[in-house]
């Protein structure tokens, strides 16, 4: 079997380093390149492989040099968009875990996939547990009128609410077929105390040292509540879903949003 050739964009980032380790651990994958905004040396420092992995700050030049099958990108949305504009026309598939994309961004990625018959798999969360939680939340949304989301992340996370929380709320509203009931607050003693609102769902964000990632979805109706909760205790939790997406990306030529289609959900 010929290994799938992988480049990691943002290889020195917190998630990027996990991706590098995960790719190196898989016998059917081969890490052939790494990209970072500043690449101080020609090869990425790695352990557990005799191969020298080219390291560059210029994605286009690296792609021409190493000819990968897939790029894994857990950077930031504007960085990822630049990568898509370079890679997809070169028929290099993308596995994307960045968040903060606008609808226009996603439409552009889809258009690049359609034009160049190349795949991009975009997911708000690559943790399999988080994806299953979102699926269960969609199911429960058909039976409850009230719901709220509490998402907790480490204090270095830049955006709030999380992309996962936003995606979860939108999926819940779609499954329900209408907005949830958002109880009115007659007197708000502190601006923002009820969090943000998406389709009648209040979303509350916690940022604190000691937390990696947690999402709770709470449903309520008279006399009962239903709580769905998922915890990621390390960034390693993203890797099974990420590796699954890499393997699927080389089989496809289209835009895929979310891991649900890959998992049969």
N, C-alpha and C positions, 0 to 999 in steps of 0.2 A: 504494500500500500504506500502510495506517495503521500507524505505528510502535507497537511494544509499549512500554507505559509502565512504567518501572522506578523503584522506590525502593530505596536502599541503606541498610540498617540497620547502624550502626557505620561510617559513611562515613569517619571519620578514623583508623580502625584501619589496621594495616599491610596487611592483605588488603583491607579496605574501600576504601582509596585505589586499589589496583589495579583493583578492580571498577568504581569510578567512571571511571577512564581507559578501561577496556575497553568499558563501555557507551557512553561518548561517541564511541568510535571506530567503532561499528557503525551503519550508516545505517538499519537496520530497528528499532533500539531508541532510546528517548528517555528520558533521565534526568529525571524529573519531581519528585524529592524525595530528601532525605537526612536521616538521623536519627543523633544522637549523644547520649550521656548529658548532655553539656553543649554546647549550641549557642550560641556567643557572638554570633552575628549572624544576621539573617533569611534570608540566602542563602549557599549553599555556595560558597566560592571555587573557581572552575574556570577552566580555560583551554581553548581550542579550541571553544567554543560561545558563541553570542550570547545564549542563554537564561539567565535567572535561575533558579537551582534552589533552591526553598524548602528551608530548613534548620531543623530543629526537634528538641527533646528529647521531644516528645509525639507518639508514633507514631499514636495514634488520631485526634488532631486533624489531623495531616498527611494521613492517608489520606482523611479526609472532604473535605479541601481539594483534593487533587490527583488522586484517583480512579485509582490505578495498577492495572496488570494483575498485576504481580509484585513481590515484595520479595525482594531478595538479602540473606542474613544470614550473615555469617561472624563472629559475636560469641562469646558464651559460652552454654552450654546454658540457664542459667536466664534469660538475657536473651531468647534465642530462644523459649523456652517462652511467656514473656509476650507476645512478638510474635505467635506462632501463635494464642494465645487472642483476640487483638484482630483479626488480619487474616483468618484463615480464615472466621470467621462473617460477615465483610464480603465474602466471595467474592474475596479477593485471594490469588493463589497465592504459595507460598513456595519459594525455592531456598535450601537450608540447608547450610552448610559447617561449622557449629559441631560440636564433638565433646563427649563426656562425657555423652551421654544415657543414662538408665536405660531398661530395657525398659518400665517404666511410662510414661516420657516418650514413647517412640516409639508406644506403644499409644494414648496420648492424642492425639498428632498424627494418627495413622491414624483415630481416631474422629471428630476434627473434620473431616477430609477427607470421610469417609463421610457425616456428618450434613449438611454444607453443600455437598457435591458440588463440592469445590474441591481443587486439586492441591497437594501438597507433595513436593518432591524432596529427599531427605536423603542425603548421601554423606559417608563418612569422608574421602574425598580426591577432589578434582576434577581432579587431574593425570591426563591420559589415559595417560601412561606407568605411573603407579602402578596404575591400574585394570587395564591389560593385565598388569602383573606379578602382581596378585592372581589374574587369570584363569589365567595360566600356573602359578601356585603350586597352584591347585585341581587342575589337570590332573596335575601331578607328584605330588600327594599320594596318588594312587591306586597309585603304584609304589614308595613309600619308607615305611619304618617310623619313621625318625628325622628330625627337622627342628628347626631353631632359627631364631629371627628376631633380627637386630640392627637396631635403628632408631636413627638419629642425627639430632639437631635442634640448632638454635641454643640458646644458654644462657638465652634469655628465655622459652622454652616452659614453660608452667606445669604441664602434666600429663605423667605417665610411667606406663606406656608410652603411645605415641601411639594415637589412635583408629584410625589406619590399621593399625598392628601388631595391635591387638586384633581388628579386623575380619578381617584376613588370617588370623590363627590360627583363628578360628571357621569361616571359609569352608573352610580346609584340612581341619579335622576333619570338617565336614559332607561334604566330597567324599570323604574317606577312609572315612567310615562308622563310625569308632571313633577313640579317642584314639591318639596316637603313642606310641612307646616312649620313656619318659623315663629315661635311665640313672641309677641310684642313685649318690649320693655318700656314701661311707662316712665321710669326715671333711671337713667344711666348715671351712676355716681362717679364713674371713671370711664372716660372715652376709650372705647375698644374693649371694655370688659366682656362683651359677648363674643369677641373674636371677629373674624371675617365671615362673610356669608356667600355661599355658592348654592344656587337652586334651593334655597330654604334650609340648607345645612350650615350650621355654625362650625367654623374650623378654628381651633385654638392651637397655637404654636408655643412649644417650650424649648428654650435653648439653654443648656446647662452642662458644665463639665461632669464627666462621669457617666454620661449617657452616650450610647452609640446611635441607635435609631429604634423608635417604637411608634407604632400607630394603633390607636384604639378607635373603633367605630361603635357608637352607642345608639341603639334603637330603643324607643320607648312607646308604650301605649298604656291606658289605664290598668293599673295593678301589676305591671311587669316591665322589665327591661331586658334587653339582649346585648351582651358585650362581646365584640370580636377584637382580639388583640394579637399583635405580632411584635416580637422583639428580634432585632439583629444585635448580637453581642460583639461582632467584629465584622470588618469589611470582607472577610472570607465568605460571608453568607451570600455575597453577590456572584461568587465564582461558578457554582454549578449552573446557574442560569446563563451566565456569560459564556461558558464553554459550550453549553447546548446551542446558544445562538450562533457561535462561530461555526459549529458543525452544520447548522441549518442554512447559514448564509450562503455557503458555497453550492447548495442544492437549488437555490432560488434565484429569480431574476426580477423580483418585484419588491415594493415597499411593504414592510410589515410593521404594524404598530402594536406593541405589547407582546408579552410572552404567551398570552392565552392561545393564540393560534398554533404555537409550537407545542403546547402541552395538551392540545385537544379540549380546551375549556371553552 
